[in-house]
Amino acid sequence: MLIKAKEKSNKATYSFPHPQTLKGDQNLSIQDMSLIQSQYLEFIVLKTGHLVAALSSSGINLELFSEYEQTDIFDDYGAFLISNFSHADAEDIQFNDMTVPVDFNPYLIGWKKRYIEAVKAGDRIKQHLIASYLTHYEEISQRSEMTTKEHIIVLQEKLKDNQMESLESAAQNLLERSNEFIKALESTFERYELRCRLLTAKEYKEKLYLFLNFNRR
C-alpha cells in the first residue's frame, strides 16, 4: 500500500521507502525485499520513486526470412531505436524476453463450448471424448509444461516528489509515452504484422510472479 499522509497544507503525500536487503536481517519477507510499493491505475509504483509500465510485443520469426530480409529487419530495428531512444536514459527503458507458460484459456474455452453443444445434442460419446481432451490440457496448463517466449518492454517515469499531483502527472506522461512507443513500433514493423499493447497492472504482476514461482505451486 502507498503510505498516505496529510500535511498542514492538506495536500496528499505518499512515502516511498527504500527497498531493504537480506544483509543483517534474516526476518525480511518477500514484500520487504520487493521493489514494488503499490499499484496506481495500470502502472506499478516502485519503492525507488518510479512509476513503471510494461508493454507486451509479438515477435518476428526470423527463420521465415532470407538472410537479406533479416538484414532489413535489423536495420529497421536499429533505425527505430535511434529515432525514438537516442536521447533517453538507459534506465528509462528495458527490453526483456521472458519464458512464460502457454495460455491455454482460449483453447480450453473453445473445447468447453463444444462440450456444451454435445450435451445439448445428447451425444454422450462426443461428451466423453471432449471431456478427456479438457482434462488432459487442463493438467498440462496447471503444470506449466508448455512454454513460449514473450517480449516485454518496460518504461519508467521518475516521480518528482511524494505529492499526489506528481503521481498523477507521471501516470499521464507514462501513458502518453507508452502510446507513442506502441504507435512507433507497430508503424516501423507494419509489414511484419507486429503488435504491441500495454499490459494491465494485474497482468504485469502475474509476469513478475513467474520469476518467483514459475510452476505456480
Residue frames as qw, qx, qy, qz and C-alpha x, y, z in Angstrom:
[[0.000, 0.886, 0.463, 0.000, 0.00, 0.00, 0.00],
 [0.306, 0.559, -0.072, 0.768, 1.07, 3.56, -0.61],
 [0.397, -0.447, -0.545, 0.588, 1.63, 5.32, 2.71],
 [0.047, 0.711, 0.340, 0.614, -0.62, 8.37, 2.68],
 [0.373, -0.419, -0.443, 0.700, -0.28, 11.36, 4.99],
 [0.074, 0.900, 0.349, 0.249, -1.74, 14.83, 5.39],
 [0.461, 0.061, -0.188, 0.865, 0.47, 17.89, 5.69],
 [0.026, -0.513, -0.389, 0.765, -0.52, 21.27, 7.10],
 [0.199, 0.273, -0.359, -0.870, -1.31, 22.37, 3.58],
 [0.719, 0.223, 0.480, -0.451, -3.82, 19.50, 3.38],
 [0.577, 0.537, -0.504, -0.352, -2.09, 18.17, 0.28],
 [0.980, -0.113, 0.143, -0.081, -1.94, 14.39, -0.02],
 [0.129, 0.725, -0.674, -0.054, 1.58, 12.96, 0.11],
 [0.993, 0.002, -0.083, -0.078, 2.97, 9.47, -0.36],
 [0.339, -0.726, 0.592, 0.081, 6.16, 7.97, 1.04],
 [0.867, 0.395, -0.300, -0.057, 8.40, 5.65, -0.96],
 [0.639, -0.638, 0.428, 0.042, 10.64, 3.70, 1.45],
 [0.281, 0.617, -0.705, -0.206, 13.87, 2.32, 0.07],
 [0.929, 0.006, -0.327, -0.176, 13.87, -1.44, -0.65],
 [0.546, -0.654, 0.510, -0.117, 15.60, -3.49, 2.02],
 [0.578, 0.436, -0.686, -0.068, 18.10, -6.28, 1.57],
 [0.896, -0.265, -0.355, -0.017, 18.76, -9.55, 3.30],
 [0.523, 0.320, -0.475, 0.631, 22.04, -8.29, 4.74],
 [0.021, 0.203, -0.536, 0.819, 21.83, -8.01, 8.51],
 [0.565, 0.041, 0.387, -0.728, 18.21, -9.14, 8.70],
 [0.065, 0.040, -0.963, -0.259, 17.08, -12.69, 8.01],
 [0.191, 0.433, 0.787, -0.396, 13.47, -11.98, 9.00],
 [0.260, 0.369, -0.182, -0.874, 12.50, -9.90, 5.98],
 [0.661, 0.396, 0.604, -0.202, 9.50, -11.04, 3.98],
 [0.498, 0.322, 0.566, 0.572, 9.24, -11.17, 0.17],
 [0.074, 0.912, 0.360, 0.185, 7.23, -7.94, 0.34],
 [0.409, -0.833, 0.116, 0.352, 10.03, -6.27, 2.32],
 [0.525, -0.285, 0.537, 0.596, 12.58, -7.23, -0.34],
 [0.452, 0.585, 0.596, 0.315, 10.34, -6.41, -3.30],
 [0.203, -0.028, 0.138, 0.969, 10.78, -3.17, -5.22],
 [0.199, -0.516, -0.605, -0.573, 7.02, -2.98, -5.72],
 [0.055, -0.001, 0.484, -0.873, 5.31, -0.48, -3.45],
 [0.437, 0.434, 0.584, -0.529, 1.79, -0.44, -4.85],
 [0.329, 0.397, 0.699, 0.496, -0.41, -0.19, -7.95],
 [0.148, 0.554, 0.166, -0.803, -1.65, 3.06, -9.45],
 [0.648, 0.509, -0.130, -0.551, -4.12, 2.73, -12.31],
 [0.969, 0.245, -0.026, 0.001, -2.47, 0.27, -14.76],
 [0.417, 0.680, -0.478, 0.368, 1.04, 1.07, -13.54],
 [0.814, -0.351, -0.365, 0.286, 3.32, -0.16, -10.76],
 [0.131, -0.924, 0.224, -0.282, 4.77, 2.21, -8.16],
 [0.791, 0.130, -0.450, 0.394, 8.29, 1.27, -7.08],
 [0.596, -0.720, -0.202, 0.292, 9.87, 1.97, -3.71],
 [0.567, -0.085, 0.155, 0.805, 12.64, 3.78, -5.56],
 [0.108, 0.651, 0.165, -0.733, 10.20, 6.56, -6.50],
 [0.097, 0.204, -0.659, -0.717, 9.47, 5.47, -10.09],
 [0.718, 0.311, 0.343, -0.520, 6.26, 4.65, -11.91],
 [0.174, -0.283, 0.861, 0.387, 6.56, 1.68, -14.27],
 [0.766, 0.364, 0.075, -0.524, 4.59, 0.45, -17.27],
 [0.435, -0.208, 0.836, 0.262, 5.01, -2.83, -19.17],
 [0.623, 0.476, -0.204, -0.586, 4.26, -3.45, -22.84],
 [0.695, -0.044, 0.713, 0.083, 3.90, -6.83, -24.49],
 [0.380, 0.614, -0.397, -0.567, 5.00, -7.19, -28.09],
 [0.953, 0.213, 0.209, -0.054, 4.55, -10.01, -30.55],
 [0.482, -0.510, 0.540, 0.464, 7.75, -11.34, -32.10],
 [0.606, 0.643, -0.296, -0.363, 9.06, -11.77, -35.62],
 [0.905, -0.112, 0.394, 0.116, 10.12, -15.27, -36.64],
 [0.060, 0.771, -0.479, -0.415, 13.43, -14.58, -38.38],
 [0.457, -0.141, 0.852, 0.215, 13.71, -18.18, -39.56],
 [0.551, 0.608, 0.567, -0.078, 10.93, -17.47, -42.07],
 [0.297, 0.933, -0.071, -0.189, 13.03, -14.82, -43.81],
 [0.820, 0.397, -0.104, 0.399, 16.09, -14.93, -46.03],
 [0.611, -0.291, -0.147, 0.722, 19.42, -13.51, -44.88],
 [0.158, 0.307, 0.226, 0.911, 18.77, -10.37, -46.94],
 [0.406, -0.656, -0.403, -0.493, 15.32, -9.91, -45.35],
 [0.693, -0.539, -0.355, 0.322, 16.76, -10.49, -41.88],
 [0.454, -0.021, -0.031, 0.890, 19.29, -7.71, -42.52],
 [0.122, -0.501, -0.314, -0.797, 16.42, -5.38, -43.42],
 [0.601, -0.658, -0.435, -0.132, 14.65, -6.24, -40.17],
 [0.657, -0.395, -0.224, 0.602, 17.74, -5.49, -38.07],
 [0.262, 0.197, 0.139, 0.935, 18.25, -2.23, -39.97],
 [0.332, -0.621, -0.395, -0.590, 14.64, -1.23, -39.29],
 [0.687, -0.601, -0.378, 0.157, 15.08, -2.10, -35.63],
 [0.563, -0.160, -0.099, 0.805, 18.28, -0.07, -35.37],
 [0.041, 0.374, 0.243, 0.894, 16.63, 2.92, -37.02],
 [0.506, -0.660, -0.456, -0.317, 13.67, 2.58, -34.66],
 [0.679, -0.500, -0.307, 0.442, 15.92, 2.65, -31.58],
 [0.414, 0.010, 0.037, 0.909, 17.93, 5.62, -32.82],
 [0.103, -0.463, -0.345, -0.810, 14.87, 7.69, -33.76],
 [0.573, -0.636, -0.370, -0.362, 12.99, 7.01, -30.53],
 [0.770, -0.618, -0.113, 0.113, 15.56, 6.47, -27.78],
 [0.655, 0.400, -0.185, 0.614, 18.83, 8.10, -28.74],
 [0.002, -0.561, 0.262, -0.785, 18.25, 10.81, -26.10],
 [0.767, -0.513, -0.149, -0.355, 16.62, 8.61, -23.46],
 [0.289, -0.613, 0.686, -0.266, 18.36, 7.46, -20.30],
 [0.373, 0.195, -0.900, -0.110, 19.37, 3.80, -20.31],
 [0.048, 0.114, 0.870, -0.478, 17.29, 3.15, -17.19],
 [0.452, 0.239, 0.137, -0.849, 14.12, 4.62, -18.70],
 [0.833, 0.273, -0.174, -0.450, 13.50, 1.65, -20.97],
 [0.357, -0.365, 0.860, 0.007, 14.27, -2.06, -20.78],
 [0.735, 0.245, -0.433, -0.461, 13.75, -4.91, -23.24],
 [0.402, -0.308, 0.827, -0.244, 13.20, -8.37, -21.76],
 [0.637, 0.087, -0.646, -0.412, 12.48, -11.76, -23.32],
 [0.491, -0.288, 0.639, -0.517, 10.57, -13.87, -20.81],
 [0.302, -0.030, -0.931, -0.204, 9.80, -17.57, -20.86],
 [0.487, -0.054, 0.363, -0.793, 6.14, -17.85, -19.88],
 [0.393, 0.174, 0.899, -0.085, 3.63, -20.71, -19.77],
 [0.091, -0.203, -0.659, -0.718, 1.41, -21.07, -22.82],
 [0.404, 0.098, 0.360, -0.835, -2.02, -19.55, -22.16],
 [0.001, -0.153, -0.960, -0.236, -4.43, -22.44, -22.68],
 [0.252, 0.394, 0.555, -0.688, -7.53, -20.50, -21.61],
 [0.487, 0.416, -0.214, -0.738, -8.77, -19.54, -25.12],
 [0.367, 0.192, -0.870, -0.267, -8.18, -23.13, -26.28],
 [0.032, -0.170, -0.917, 0.361, -9.97, -24.61, -23.26],
 [0.364, 0.380, 0.310, -0.792, -12.90, -22.22, -23.61],
 [0.483, 0.319, -0.523, -0.626, -13.34, -23.40, -27.19],
 [0.328, 0.014, -0.944, -0.036, -13.49, -27.04, -26.10],
 [0.114, 0.256, 0.726, -0.628, -15.91, -26.20, -23.29],
 [0.478, 0.352, -0.036, -0.804, -18.26, -24.61, -25.82],
 [0.499, 0.199, -0.750, -0.386, -18.07, -27.79, -27.90],
 [0.126, -0.075, -0.934, 0.325, -18.81, -29.83, -24.79],
 [0.328, 0.320, 0.444, -0.770, -21.95, -27.79, -24.08],
 [0.544, 0.332, -0.377, -0.672, -23.06, -28.27, -27.70],
 [0.380, 0.105, -0.914, -0.095, -22.56, -32.03, -27.33],
 [0.079, 0.191, 0.797, -0.567, -24.62, -32.04, -24.13],
 [0.456, 0.364, 0.135, -0.800, -27.44, -30.15, -25.84],
 [0.573, 0.315, -0.574, -0.493, -27.30, -32.60, -28.74],
 [0.878, -0.237, 0.272, -0.314, -27.37, -35.57, -26.37],
 [0.781, 0.456, -0.418, 0.092, -24.21, -37.04, -27.91],
 [0.745, -0.640, 0.189, -0.022, -22.70, -38.91, -24.93],
 [0.884, 0.088, 0.124, 0.442, -19.79, -40.37, -26.90],
 [0.373, 0.676, -0.002, 0.635, -18.71, -36.90, -28.02],
 [0.438, -0.841, 0.069, -0.310, -19.16, -35.62, -24.46],
 [0.870, -0.421, 0.167, 0.195, -16.75, -38.22, -23.05],
 [0.749, 0.329, 0.121, 0.562, -14.23, -37.58, -25.84],
 [0.122, 0.794, -0.019, 0.595, -14.23, -33.80, -25.34],
 [0.625, -0.757, 0.083, -0.170, -14.11, -34.20, -21.55],
 [0.897, -0.177, 0.109, 0.389, -10.94, -36.31, -21.90],
 [0.504, 0.545, 0.056, 0.667, -9.35, -33.56, -24.02],
 [0.235, -0.852, 0.011, -0.468, -10.29, -30.92, -21.46],
 [0.807, -0.581, 0.088, 0.053, -8.84, -32.93, -18.58],
 [0.843, 0.104, 0.096, 0.520, -5.61, -33.58, -20.47],
 [0.368, 0.580, 0.041, 0.726, -4.94, -29.96, -21.45],
 [0.425, -0.835, -0.011, -0.349, -6.06, -28.55, -18.10],
 [0.863, -0.432, 0.070, 0.254, -3.43, -30.74, -16.43],
 [0.673, 0.287, 0.101, 0.674, -0.76, -29.52, -18.88],
 [0.014, 0.792, 0.081, 0.605, -1.80, -25.92, -18.21],
 [0.640, -0.756, 0.006, -0.139, -1.63, -26.37, -14.42],
 [0.855, -0.290, 0.143, 0.406, 1.85, -27.91, -14.61],
 [0.119, 0.916, -0.219, -0.314, 3.11, -25.15, -16.95],
 [0.778, -0.112, 0.525, 0.327, 4.79, -27.80, -19.11],
 [0.543, 0.536, 0.397, 0.509, 4.47, -25.87, -22.38],
 [0.262, -0.703, -0.078, 0.657, 6.19, -22.51, -22.61],
 [0.515, 0.702, 0.285, 0.401, 6.68, -19.71, -25.10],
 [0.428, -0.071, -0.084, 0.897, 8.70, -16.53, -25.39],
 [0.009, 0.904, 0.426, 0.034, 7.09, -13.21, -24.54],
 [0.456, 0.302, -0.022, 0.837, 8.71, -9.89, -25.39],
 [0.313, -0.829, -0.418, 0.198, 8.28, -7.32, -22.61],
 [0.338, 0.488, -0.050, 0.803, 9.21, -3.64, -22.86],
 [0.436, -0.663, -0.480, 0.373, 9.42, -1.75, -19.57],
 [0.187, 0.634, 0.049, 0.749, 9.09, 2.03, -19.42],
 [0.471, -0.550, -0.519, 0.453, 9.52, 4.08, -16.27],
 [0.041, 0.791, 0.112, 0.600, 8.85, 7.64, -15.18],
 [0.402, -0.014, -0.547, 0.734, 10.63, 9.32, -12.27],
 [0.287, -0.825, -0.485, -0.058, 8.36, 10.82, -9.62],
 [0.221, 0.687, -0.168, 0.672, 9.44, 14.39, -8.87],
 [0.142, -0.332, 0.604, -0.710, 8.35, 14.23, -5.23],
 [0.061, -0.205, -0.960, 0.182, 5.85, 12.49, -2.96],
 [0.368, 0.266, 0.203, -0.867, 2.92, 14.73, -3.84],
 [0.588, 0.382, 0.698, -0.144, -0.24, 13.19, -5.28],
 [0.449, 0.818, -0.020, -0.359, -0.08, 15.68, -8.14],
 [0.016, 0.634, -0.723, -0.273, 3.34, 14.31, -9.13],
 [0.432, 0.017, 0.902, -0.012, 1.97, 10.76, -9.20],
 [0.552, 0.646, 0.462, -0.254, -0.93, 11.80, -11.43],
 [0.292, 0.841, -0.297, -0.345, 1.38, 13.77, -13.73],
 [0.175, -0.450, 0.853, 0.200, 3.85, 10.87, -14.00],
 [0.535, 0.259, 0.799, -0.097, 0.98, 8.50, -14.85],
 [0.512, 0.784, 0.185, -0.297, -0.24, 10.79, -17.62],
 [0.136, 0.770, -0.553, -0.288, 3.28, 11.16, -19.05],
 [0.332, -0.247, 0.907, 0.081, 3.88, 7.41, -18.88],
 [0.600, 0.469, 0.620, -0.188, 0.58, 6.67, -20.63],
 [0.439, 0.844, -0.092, -0.293, 1.46, 9.10, -23.42],
 [0.038, -0.637, 0.742, 0.205, 4.96, 7.62, -23.77],
 [0.503, 0.011, 0.863, -0.040, 3.52, 4.10, -23.88],
 [0.607, 0.647, 0.407, -0.217, 1.01, 5.00, -26.60],
 [0.291, 0.851, -0.345, -0.269, 3.71, 6.76, -28.62],
 [0.248, -0.445, 0.851, 0.131, 6.02, 3.75, -28.28],
 [0.596, 0.260, 0.753, -0.101, 3.28, 1.34, -29.40],
 [0.536, 0.791, 0.152, -0.254, 2.40, 3.51, -32.39],
 [0.136, 0.796, -0.543, -0.231, 6.05, 3.91, -33.44],
 [0.374, -0.286, 0.880, 0.061, 6.86, 0.19, -33.04],
 [0.613, 0.408, 0.667, -0.113, 3.80, -1.04, -34.95],
 [0.444, 0.851, -0.029, -0.279, 4.36, 1.55, -37.68],
 [0.038, -0.692, 0.684, 0.229, 8.01, 0.55, -38.13],
 [0.150, -0.155, 0.970, 0.109, 7.21, -3.18, -38.39],
 [0.631, 0.287, 0.197, -0.693, 3.79, -2.90, -40.02],
 [0.648, 0.393, -0.531, -0.380, 4.70, -5.20, -42.90],
 [0.306, 0.177, -0.916, 0.188, 5.60, -7.94, -40.40],
 [0.594, -0.505, -0.447, -0.439, 2.21, -7.59, -38.63],
 [0.401, -0.009, -0.652, 0.644, 3.90, -6.91, -35.30],
 [0.406, -0.722, -0.344, -0.442, 1.51, -5.95, -32.50],
 [0.335, 0.090, -0.579, 0.738, 2.17, -4.31, -29.14],
 [0.430, -0.694, -0.384, -0.431, -0.10, -3.47, -26.22],
 [0.124, -0.535, 0.503, -0.668, 0.03, -2.03, -22.73],
 [0.467, -0.190, -0.851, 0.146, -0.24, -4.72, -20.05],
 [0.507, -0.739, -0.174, -0.408, -2.68, -4.15, -17.22],
 [0.184, -0.655, 0.602, -0.418, -1.17, -3.86, -13.75],
 [0.862, -0.177, 0.381, -0.283, -2.67, -7.27, -12.91],
 [0.908, 0.405, -0.068, 0.084, -1.02, -8.87, -15.97],
 [0.319, 0.737, -0.469, 0.368, 2.30, -7.23, -15.17],
 [0.472, -0.539, 0.571, -0.401, 2.26, -8.51, -11.59],
 [0.963, 0.046, 0.224, -0.146, 1.48, -12.01, -12.89],
 [0.723, 0.587, -0.281, 0.229, 4.58, -11.83, -15.12],
 [0.005, -0.690, 0.565, -0.452, 6.71, -10.75, -12.17],
 [0.777, -0.334, 0.390, -0.364, 5.24, -13.58, -10.08],
 [0.948, 0.292, -0.123, -0.005, 6.58, -16.10, -12.59],
 [0.349, 0.657, -0.556, 0.370, 10.12, -15.14, -11.55],
 [0.345, -0.442, 0.645, -0.519, 9.35, -16.38, -8.02],
 [0.576, 0.055, 0.771, -0.266, 7.04, -19.29, -8.75],
 [0.235, 0.291, -0.622, -0.688, 7.11, -20.33, -12.40],
 [0.252, -0.141, -0.935, -0.207, 5.08, -23.52, -11.90],
 [0.465, -0.411, -0.061, -0.782, 2.56, -21.73, -9.66],
 [0.744, -0.248, -0.619, 0.031, 2.99, -24.33, -6.93]]
